[in-house]
């Protein structure tokens, strides 16, 4: 499996390999030709500055003249000149890609990929554990929130019941006050009635006392004769 992973990495590196850019302009590469001459000007009549730049040489493009078919370039050692632009490509040739892929493959083979995989698996296990813990906390918080909502609903119902009891208490107090007032009124009326009865009795007694002497029975004549 390690060899398959390494092979896939090498294939990907070959597929995505791109040219490195240099200061002063874009980068170009000589195509798969044996050697390409470098001239002093745009034309075969100009002096040859370098008789054979090998294929795959990295050059810096200074000026491009596509209408004339030439390009002004700079070599890695700083020499400048003109060459046919048909020999230039924007990407490294297969030989350079292969060398780079082989170097990258050697570098990856030197790495401890098995240890890296184990490290990633351990990190993934930690993340899964942390995720499970956070889910448990979320469930606990949801339960506490539900309990709080239940308690809040009970508190609201208890408060409504308390308010109803207070209203009933006030009504009972009002009824009690009215009953006491009625009792007081009835008591005053009864006392007044007995007071009137007493006054009437006293008045009747006084009247009887006044007329009593006039209603004494007379003696019989036989009693006068004796």
Secondary structure, 3 states (H helix, E strand, C coil): CHHHHHHHHHHHHHHHCCCCCECCECEEEECCCCEEEEECCCCCCCCEEEEEEECCCEEEEEEEECCCCEEEEECCCCCEEEEEHHHEECCCCHHHHHHHHHHHHHHHHHCCHHHHHHHHHHHHHHHHHHHHHHHHHHHHHHHHHHHHHHHHHHHHHHHHHHHHHHHHHHHHHHHHHHHHHHHHHHHHHHHHHHHHHHHHHHHHHHHHHHHHHHHCCCCCHHHHHC
